[in-house]
Amino acid sequence: MTPGDVTRVPKTEGAAKRGVLGLLMLAAGLRLYRLDAQLWLDEISALVESIQRPVAQIVTEWPGVSSHVLYEILARLSSLALGWSPFSLRLPSAAFGVAGVGAIYLLARRFEGPRCGLFVGALMAVSYHHVFYSQNARGYTALIFLSLISFIFVLRFVDSSRISTRDGSIYAVVNALLAYVQPFGVFVPASNFLIALGLWFGWRAEGTKARFPLRSFTVATAVAAAITAVLYLPFVPGMMAHARTGVTSEAEGPKLGVGLASEVLEGLSAAFGGPLGLVIVAILGALGFALWAREHRLAALVLALPPLLEALVFAVAGFGLHPRYFAVALPVVFLVAGHLVFRLAGLAAGAIAKRRPETMATAALAVCVLVSAIPLVSYYRLPKQDFRGAYELIEAEAASGDARVGIQSAGTALGGYYDPAYVKIESVADLKTAEATGEATWVVMTLERLTERVQPDLYGQVLDRYELVRRFPGSVGDGDVTVYRRQSLP
């Protein structure tokens, strides 16, 4: 056995099964803990604009925002069964999050064995971002889970050089559901098909027999596309209208460029303990991907192409986007970085320890998992956005006749979910109208950098004429909720 192999195989199959069970229990515990914390803006928007509707409306009427249709169906059914609460709204997301940890274990195991699968799965189980997605009433963990299953099937097709009717049917349904979770899911089967074409034509150009079953794979992809088309057919008019207006606005996120890079760096720094942690992870990720691509070139292409294709399409179309739109890239980070760390731990333990190098390697990997979990401490400490804190403060200190307003997205959250008495303010004129209705005016803001960018006059009015009462911090980037007050002039 070489030094790099000391962490490769568990002593017994039973040990591997117990490890998987423990891994899933860890993932479930971290995702269920504080699952009932207050909702943030993205969740409130989905609840107010879609999830509260009957299922018949959810599947036929596009709500005017980026809808995660399959998730919204599941969240509504969960809430009808368990009662309306943050816990019930997020429960499907948490369940997909646990399933995703199991799926990445299966994918990592096929390359490096069960021990590596357990390590990579543990990294995702304690991941700041994956726990965030798992406690978010949106479809991102479903997107990650289904994309991993799609990747597993594609790699299986390449290995076997054939596709059974059963596997082809499962692949078609998985990819149709992937697109139904979120429209961006279509980039996974599209990328898979481009890779399949490349493999087939590459082998033909070399004069060798094409080993990839392109014909049956094309049928499975076509079936997935047909199911997706049927599912989305009722939404076409609404989606086209939204594409012409909403997705190109800055409120939908920065376009590909400096603004998006800044948002990505902010989120990653929070997840990896600051800039230094981010630099370390970036180096490990780059080295890991280079190693992964050298040893598993096709797998690296299958994993990396969907987010790259998505970024290209969004850049050409000029759409606004957020880092979470690239959720399918998250498993790539754990696979390539975990692959590298796993190898390094095995090599170091084999070189240092004369006795029981497996134990030393396992201990080193366990320390890596524990260190990776440290950012969860700050994540659990804060709500994603503390609208409830702002609302309770104003209710405790405001007079009954005071005006209560929310600037842009804060108005959506407060007026749509907490209290319809809160007026949504979109312009300086709206603010002046609200000021005339009360002895004093209470203003709530969040996502202030976005407000400053898209409504600088309105943002300036609040900062110049209002007194900051309190700032409520949140774990979402730029998600602090601020309360301002201004006494009306006589």
N, C-alpha and C positions, 0 to 999 in steps of 0.2 A: 504493500500500500504506500503510495506516495504522500508527501506532506500535505498536498492539496486535497487529498481524499479523506482526511481524518474526520470530516464533518458530513460525509456523504450519505451514509446508510445507518438507520437506526438499528439497534441490536435485534429487535423483533418487530414484526408487523403490528403486534398488539401495542407496542410503545408508540408507533406512528399513529394508530387510531386514537389512543389516549391523548396524544399531543394535539391532534385535530380537534377533538372534543374540547380540550382546554382552550385552544385557540378561539373556537367559536363562542365559548362561554365568556372569554375575555372581551371579545368584540361585542357581544350582546350586552354585557355589563356596562361597558363604556358608552354605549349608545342609548341605553335605557336610563342611565343616570341623568337626572335633570332634563328628561325629555319633555317635561311639562312646563319648562321655562317659557316666558312670554314670547309672543310672536314678533318677528321683525317685519320690515316694510315689504320685502319680497313675498313673504308668506301671507301677510294681510291682503296684499293686492290679489294674490291667487284666490284667497278665501272669499273676498268680497265680490270679485269679478267673475269667478267661475265655480269654485268648489261648492258654494252654497246653492247653486242651481240644481234642478232635477237632472238625473243622469241623461234623460232624453235631450235636454238642452246642451249639456256638456259635450255630447257626441255629435251635435249638429250645428251649433252656433259658436263661431270663433269669438272670443270675448274681447278682442282688440289688443291683447298683449301676447307676448310669447307664451303660448299655452303648452302645458305638459299634460296632454289629454288623458293618457292612461293613468298617470299618477292622480289626477284630479278625480277620476272615477273611483280609484281605490281609496283615496282620502275621504271622499263623501261616504262610501260604504262603511269605512272604518268608523267614521263619526256617527253615522246612523246607528251602528251596532253598539258603540261604547259611549255615546254622548259627545256633544261638541266640546272639544277642549284642545289645547295645543298637543297634548299627548296623543289623542286619537288621530289628529291631522298628520302627525309626524310618524306614527307607527309604521305605515308601509315603507317609508324612507329608511327607518331603522332596520326593518326586516331585510330590505334589499341590501343595506350596508353590511349586515352579517353575512348574507349570501355572497356578497362580493368578496369578502375575506376568504370564504371557502373556495370561490372560483379562482382567485389569484394563487391560492395554495396549489390547486390542481395544475394551473399553468406553469408555475415555477417548478413544481415537482417533476414535470416531464423533461426538464433540461438538466437539473442538478440533483434530483432525488428528494425524498421526503423531508430530510432535515433542512435543506435549503427552502423547500416549500413552506415549512413551518416558520422559518425565520422571515421570509418575505411576507407571509401572511401576518405575522406578528407586527411587522413594521406598518402594514396598512391598518391593522386593528387599532394601533395606538396613534395613528396619524391625526394630527390636528385638522387637516383639511377633510379627511374622510369622515371623521367624527362630526365635523361641522355639517357636511353634506347629509350625513345620516340623521342629523337632528334639524333638518330643514324640510319643510313641507313642500318639497319640489321633487322633480324626477331625476336628480343627478345621480343618486346611488343606483337607481334602476338602470340608468344609462350606462354606468360603469359595469354593473353586473352583466347585463345583456351583451355589452361589447366584449367582455372577457369570454363569455360563452361562444360568441361568434368567432373570436380569434381561435379558441380551442378547436372548434369544428373545422375551420379553414386549415389549420396545421395538421389535423387528423386526416383531412382529405388528401393533402400532399403526401403524407406518410403512406397512406394505403393505396393511393392511385385509383381509388374508386369511391363512389358515393352510393350508399344503399338508399332505397326509397324512404326508409325510416329516418336516416340521418339528413337526407335532403329536405324532408318535410319539416323536421325540427329546426334546421338551419333557416328555412324560409320563414317560419313562424317567429323565431327569435329576432330576425332582422326586421320583420314587419312591426313587431312590438317595440323594437329599439327605436324605430322612426316614430311610433305612436307615443312613446314616452316624451320625446322632444324632437322637433323637426330636424335639429342638427344631427340626430342619430343616423340620417341617411348617408352621412359621409363614411360610416363604417362599411356597409355593404358595397358602396360605390368604390371605396379604396380596395376592398377585397377583390372585386371583379377586375379592377385595373391590374392588380398584381397577378391574378389568374391569367389574364390575357398576356401579360409580359412573360410569365413562365412558359405558356404554351408556344408563343411565337419564338421565344428564346431557344427552346429545345428544337423547334422546327428549323430555325436558322442554323443550328449546329449540325443538322443532319441526323439527329438522334430522334428516337421515338418520343413523342410528347407524353410525359408521364403524368401530367395533371389531367383529371377527368373534366375537361372544359365543357363538354356538351351537357353533362348532367348538372354541373355547377351553374351553367347558364340557365338551365331550367329552374333550379332552386332559386337563383337570384331573380329571375323573371316572376316567379310565383310570389316572392317577397315583395317585389315592386307592385304587382297587381293588388295584393292585399293592402299594401300601404295606400295605393291610389283610391281604392274603395273606401278605406277608413277616412281619408282626408277629403274626399270629394265634396261633402257638405260644407267644408271650410274654405273652399277655393276663393269665393268672392271676398270674404272677410280677410283672409290672409293676403290677398292681392292689395286690398285697400290699406292694410297695416304696413305692407312692404313699401308702398308708395310714400308713406308719411312717417310712421313711428320709428322704424328701424334705422333710419338715416339721421335721426335727431341725436343730439349729444346726451339727452336724458336716457337713451338706450345704452349708453356706454361710449367710451372713447373709440375712435377708429384705430386701425392698426398703425402703430407708431409710438411716439414718445409718451403720449398719455396712457396708452395701454401698458407700455413697459413700466411706467411709474406705478400703476395700480398693481401689476403683477409683483413687482419688487416689494411693495408695501405688504401685500398679503403673504408672500413667502418669508419675509423677514419676521413677521409675527409668528409664523408656524415653526421657524427654525431657530428661535431664540435671538433674533437680531441679525445685523449685517454679517458678523463673523460666522455665525452658524450657516447663513445662506451661502457664503463664499465656500465654506467647507463642503456643504452638500452639492453645490454646483460643480466643484472639482471632482468629487466622487461620482457625480452623475455623468459628467463628460467622460471620465476614464471608464466608468462602468459601461456606458453605451458603446464606447470604442471596443471594449473587450467583448461585449455581447454581440455586436455587429460582426466582429471577426469570427466568432464561434457559431453564431446563429443568425446568419445574414438574412435569411427569409423571415424569421420570426421578428427581427428588428424592423424590417420593412413593414410587416403586417401591423405591428404596434404603432409605428411612428407615422405612417402615411395618413391615417384619418385626420389627426389634428393639423397636419401640414396642408392637406387638401382643403380643409375648412378655412384655415387662415388665408389661403390663396383666394378662395371664392369670396370671402368677406372683404379682402383688400380690393379686389377688382370691383365688387359691387358698391364699395364705400359704406358698408353698414357699420353702425356702432356695435360694440361688443364688450363683454366683461370676461375676465379670466375663467369664471365658472362655466362659460360656454365651451371650454376645452377640457371638460371633466374627463373625457376618455384618455387624456394624456397622463392622468394621475397614476394609473397602474404601471405605466412605462417607467416612471421615476422609481417606484418600489422594486420593480423587476431588475432594472439595470444597476441601480445603486446597491440593492440587496445582493445581487449576484457578485458584485465586486467585493463587498465587505465580507461576504461568506467565504470567498476564495482567500482573501487576505487573512482572515481569522484562521482558516485551516493551515495555510502556509506558515504563519507565525507560530501557531501551536506545535506544528510538526517540527519546526526548527528549534524551539526553545525547550519544550517539555520532553524529557527522556521517558517519562512514565505517564500514562493516561493523557495523551495529547487531546483525545476527544473531549475529555472533561474541561480542559483549559479552553478549547475552542468554543464549547457550548457556553461556558461562563462569559467569554468575551462577547459572544453574540447576544447573550442575555443583557449584558451591560449596554450594548448598542440599543436594544429595544427600550430599556429603561430611560436612557438619555433621550431617545426620540419621543418619549411620552411626557417629558417635562413641560413643553408648551401647553399641554392640556390643563395644567394648573391655572394659568391665567385665563384660558378659554372658559373654564367652568366658573371662574370667579365673577365674570361679567355677563350680563345678558347681551344678546346680539345687538339690540337697540332698546334703550330703556324708555319707551313711550309711556309705560305705566307710571314710572317714577315722575315724569314730567306732568302727566295728567293728575296724579294725586297731589303734587305740590300746588298746582293751580287751583284745584278744587278746595284745598285747605286754606289758601291765602287770598283768593280772588273774591270780590264782592259779587253778589248775584247779578248786578247789572253790568259787570265788566264784559268787554268784548274778548272772545277767545278765538284765536286764529292759528292756522298751521300753514307755513310757507311750503308751497308745492307738495312734495312727497309727504311731509309731516301732516299736511292737511288731509291727504288721502288716508293715512293711518289713523289719525285721531277722529276725523269726521266720519270715516267709513266704518270704523270698528269700535272705538271707545265711546264717542258721544257725538250725535249729529249736530249739536250746538256749535261745534268747531267749524269755522268757515275756512275753506281752502282758498289761499291767496296765490294768484298767478302774476300779479302786476302791481305797480305802485298805486294805480288807480283803485284796485281792489282793496289795498291796505288802507288808503285814505277813507274809503267808504266804510270799512269796518271800524275805523277809529271814531267815526262820528256816531256810532251806536252805543257807546258805553262811557262810563266815568274814566275807566282805564282800559288799556288794551294789552292783552297777554299774547305773546307771539312764541310759537314753537318752531324750531328749525332742526333739520338734520341734513346730512350730505352737503355741508356748507361749501365745500370746494366746487361741487357741481352747480349749486345755486349761484355762486359768485361768477362762474363761467357763463351760464346761460341767461342769468338775470342780474347783471351787475348793478343796475339802478335799484332794483328791489333790495338786493343784499346790502347795498350801501345805505339805503334808508333805514334799515333795521339797525345796523351798526352805529350809525351817526345819531339816531334819535331815540334809541331804546337803551335801557340799562340791563346788563346781563344779570339775571337772578341766579341761575345755577346751570352747570353743565353736567349732564349725566353720561358717563363714558359707556361705550359698548365695544364688543369684540369685532364687529364688522368694520372694515376699513372706512374711515371718514363717517362712521356711524354714530358718533356722539350726538345726543339729543340735547339741545340748548333751549333754555327758557329765558325770554326777554320780557320786560314790562315797560310801558310808557303811560304816564299820567296824561289824560286828555287835557289840552289847553282850553281855558275858558273862552 
